[in-house]
Amino acid sequence: MKNCEYKINHFIFLALVFVAFALSACTSQKAELGSEKNPVKLYFIPSVDSKVLDANASVFKAYLESHTPYKFDVQIPASYVAVVEAFGTKKADVAALNSFGYILAHEKYGAEARMTVLRHGSSTYQSQFIVRSDSSLKSVKDLEGKKIAFVDSASASGYLLPMKTLNDQNVKPKEVMFAMRHDNVVIKVYMGEVDAGATYYSPPENGRIEDARRLVLTQYPDVEKKVRILSLSSAIPNDPVVFRKDMPEEMKTKIVNCFLEFVKTSEGKRAFDDVFGATDLKLATDQDYDSVRQILSSLGKQANEMIK
């Protein structure tokens, strides 16, 4: 009887070991980054209209999957802060971030800048203050006591750079509001809801505007006539493409190379232009973004202070 019980118990033990091994194997297979069950998570921040992002997400996904051995899941979160925190929970593997978002992701979670977008050959950009063309405002000094629309309190070109410009000239606005997107700031200026707005600036190309006003040309074809640039800031590096620190180095290299190849294609150029207003990419390192840190320092801020 005891011998029989021993055999039964031994059989149950072996069965449990087998089940545990099988479950472990399944878990291991699921955890393999880049597989069907655990695709590489690619995040875009909501810097342009959601329809534009949605339309191009499938283009990025299709090219990356056909030119690397990995599967991808493209996601568009509600804010850049959600992307930063996703690096901390390993829900984000690769992300296109704004410059400040990158500083925060690097500081908190060791995220790595591997590429910088180029806009018409330039790897840097500026912020701008814009006003209605019929406004009496002529200089930054005239913004004293005015109502100004910014993008987001953590946006480099939509807040940090223009705030540095105001601080450098000891100008204090009467009221500040955040429109959350560059195109929203342009619209508020266009509609006369604010005295001025702060957005990113890129120089004209082939006679076409490339600054934030271009984002609303479809809705407001006369925006270039109705909204003018008041002033420009100093330059900082363009937005980076960022990788989770502990991703396998071989995987990072393959994805970086794929991005660099994709932007050279006609389809890639259109997708990058639609999503980033970018025409090319170049390799980058964390040190390239030290100038952004210097701006924070000049404002007496730490990156983690900027989280709402």
Buried (B, 14 or more C-beta within 10 A) or exposed (E): EEEEEEEEEEEEEEEEEEEEEEEEEEEEEEEEBBBEEBBBBBBBBBBBBEEBBEEBBEBBBEBBBEBBEBBBBBBBBEBBBBBBBBBBEEBBBBBBBBBBBBBBBBBBBEBBBBBBBBBBEBBBBBBBBBBBEEBEBEEBEBBEEBBBBBBBBBBBBBBBBBBBBBEEEEBEBEEBBBBBBBBBBBBBBBEEEBBBBBBBBBEEEEEEBBBBBBBBBEEBEEBBEBBBBBBBBEBBBBBBBBBBEEBEEEBBEBBBEBBBEBBEEEEBBEBBBBBBBBBBBEEBEBEBBEBBBEBBEEBEBEBEEBEE
